[in-house]
Amino acid sequence: MNAIDKVLTMVQGADAVGEFSIEMALSRNWSTNNKRISVSVHAHNVMLTGTADTEYQKKEAGRIALTDPHSWSLDNELLVPGHPGK
């Protein structure tokens, strides 16, 4: 395994840890503990997809995701029914 492969393996491992950590944090928060929010992490960029009940829930999910030490940036693609995108 060369140095680049080792770095990629470490980043992928950190992404998986970050994904799990963010999912657990969302499940512990009263406003974001629904099962319609999906989390994916790639190279420390967090992407939230799915459906939020309110704009507050969407913003709170983003805030929680960014407090995780594995997240460096956020792409909050959560949809709120009855509201236009982003």
N, C-alpha and C positions, 0 to 999 in steps of 0.2 A: 504494500500500500504506500503510495507516494504522499508527499506533504499535502498536496491539494485534496486528495481523497480523504486524508485525516481531518482536514479542516471542514470539508463538506459533511463528514460523518458527525463532527462535533456540532455543527450548525443544525443539522437535522435533529440531533438529539435534544438540543436546546429548544428547537421549535416544538417538539413533541411535549417537552416538559412545560413550556409556556402555554401551549394549547390546553393541557390538562389543568394547569394552575388557574388559567382564566375561566375555564368552564366551572371549576369548583367555586371560584369567587363569585361568578354570576349566580350560581345556584344558592349561595348563602345570602344573597341580597334580596330583601322582600320585593323589590320592584323589578328584578330581572330574573327571577327564578322560574320562568316558564321554559318549556322545552322547545320553543319555536326559534330560539337563537342558536345559530351554529357558529363555531369558532374555528378558524384555520390560521395557521402561522407559517410564514415562509420567509426565511432570512430576517427574522425579527419584525416583519410586517404582519400585523394582525388584521384579519378580515372578518368582520361580523356580517352574517347573512341571515335571512329569515324574516320574521315578522315581530314587530314590537307593538304593544297595545296602544302606546302613547308616545308623543315626542319626548316626554320626560324619560320614559323607559329607554328609548333609543340613545339619548344623551348620557344617561346613567350607565348603560352598558359600555359605551365608548370610554367614559371616564374610568370605569373599573378596569377595562382592558388595558388602558394606558398606565395604570398604576403597577402593573406587573413588570418586574425587572427584565423579563425576556422580550418585552415589546418596546420597539423603538419608534414605530409609526402605526397609524391606524387607518383602515379603509372601512368606514362604517356604512355598509350597504343595507342596513335594516330598513324594511318598509313599514310604514305606519298606515293602516287602512284609512282612507278618506283624506290623506295628505299627499301632496305632490312629492316626488322623489327629492332626495337630499334637500 
